[in-house]
């Protein structure tokens, strides 16, 4: 199956991976992976192919309603974990606890929180990484250059403003599938 993913990713789609090409998978078993910009439904299947290409086990969270029949099995199979999103739940704490129960857990998130254009990223991914005491690995969904650029692991500090400035610098010039949402 990996050969097919590589054929699709490299030959048919014409994409490349640059930077931390193995996502530090041999040394970092737990991390928050952030994908930017998230502008299209197409980002999800591209990320699924990418993780097959680099042989990287990744996870995501979704509302618990997605994990019922008929799609629940598929979402779990591709690394999904259900999340109770009813009010009154501390979602950051609940997601951080997911890291405790797994030997290997790399949570992929989109800081924008939507596929539309946003001025500011949501901060949940940052607080999840801090609460779980795991690094953040940044990667691009750069449709202009057909490139997934991957950062080295970054451990958040106690200076959120400086950390966000550092992370956003990594994404400068990157264009999503829908350019105007980038």
N, C-alpha and C positions, 0 to 999 in steps of 0.2 A: 504493500500500500504506500510505503514511503516513496518508492520510485515514481509512482503516479503523482503524488503530491509535488515532488521535485520537478517532474516534467511539466505539470500545470503551472507551478509558480515561476520557474525559470524560463521555460521554453514558450509555453502558450501565452502567459501573462507578461513575461519579460521583466520580472521584478528581480531585485537583488537585496542582499542583507549586508549591512556595513556596520563596523564598530564591534561591539561585544557579540559576535556572531553566534555564540552558544548560550547567550543569556546568563553566563556564569553558572550554568546548570550543574557543573561538577562540584562547585564550592558553595553555592547558595541554593538550599533546598526550600527555603521559605522567603517569599518576597511579595511586594505589591508591584505589579506591572501596570504602568499607565500608558495608554495608547491615545495619541493626539495627532491630528484632529479627528474627531469622530463625527463624520458628516453624512454618512450613508449606511443603509442596511448592508451594503456590500462589504463593509469593514469586518463584520462578524465571520463570513465564510473565508475572507482573506486571512484573518487571524487563525482560523482553524487549519487552513492549509499551511500557514507559516509554522505553527507549532509542530505539525507533522514533519515538515522539512527539517527542522532543527532537533527533532525528537525531544520535545519539551513538554512535560506534563504541566498543564495550566488549569486553572479553575476560574469560575465566575459565579456570581450570586444573581439570583432572579427571584421575583416574587413567587411565593410558594404555590400560587395558583397555576403557574407554568409547569409544575412538576406532577401534574395529574395525568391520567390517561387521556389521549393517546401519546402525548409528547414527553411525559415525565421520564420514561426510560431513556429516551434519546438525550435529553438535557443532562441527566446524571452521567450517562456514558461519555459525553464530551466534557465532563468536568464540572457540571453545574451543581450548585448547592442551593437549596430553597431557603428563602429568608422571609420571616414573618414581618410584613411592613405595616401592620396595624399601628394606630397611634399609641403612644405611651411606651413603645419599645426603644431601648437604646441600641440603635442599629450598629453604631461603631463598635460598641462593646460586644454585641452578638457576633459580628463578623470577626473581630479580633480573636474571639474564643475558638473560631473554626481553625485557626492556626495551631492551637494547643492540641487538638485531637488528631492531627495528621503529622506523619513523618516528613512528607513532602507536600507543600501547598504554596502555589504561586497564583495569587489572585489578580486577574486582569480586570482593569476598570478604565472607564473613560472619565477623566476629571470634569469634562464639560457637563456630564449628566444628561445630555440630550444630543440629538444629531443636528440641532439648529445652531446658529451662531450665538455665542455667549461672550459677554465682556469679561467675566470672571469665572474661574474654575470653582467647583464645589470643593470643600476642604475635607470631606469624609475620608478619602483615600489617604491623606496625610496623617490624620488622627488614627486611622486603622494601623498604618505602618508604625507609628509611635507606640500605640497600645500593645501591638503584637511584638514589638521590638525587632522588626524586620526592615530590610532596606527597600528602597524604591528603585525599580529599574524602568527607565523611560524608553519607549520606542515610538517611532513615527509611522504614520500611515500616509506617506508622501506619494500621492498619485501623480504629481507633476514630474518627479524624478523616478517614479516606480521603484521606491526604495523604502525598506524598513531599516532605519538607523537605530541601533540599540546602544544604550549607555551602559557604563559600568554601574555596579550597585552603589546607591547613594543613601546614606543613613541620615534621616532628618535630624536637625539640631533643635535647639530651643528657640531659634530665630526663624519663625515661619515666614516672615516677609523676605528675608534674605534667601531662604530655601526656595520659595516660589519664584523669586527673580532668577535664581540659578536654573531651576527646572524649565522655566519659560524660555530662557536663552537657548536651551537645547532644541527647541521647536521653531526657532526663527526661520522664516522662509519656507516652511513646510506647507503644502497645499493638500487639502483633502479632496475626495472625489467630487464633492460639490464645492467648488472654489470659493463661492461667496459666503459659505458657512465657516471657512477656515479662519 
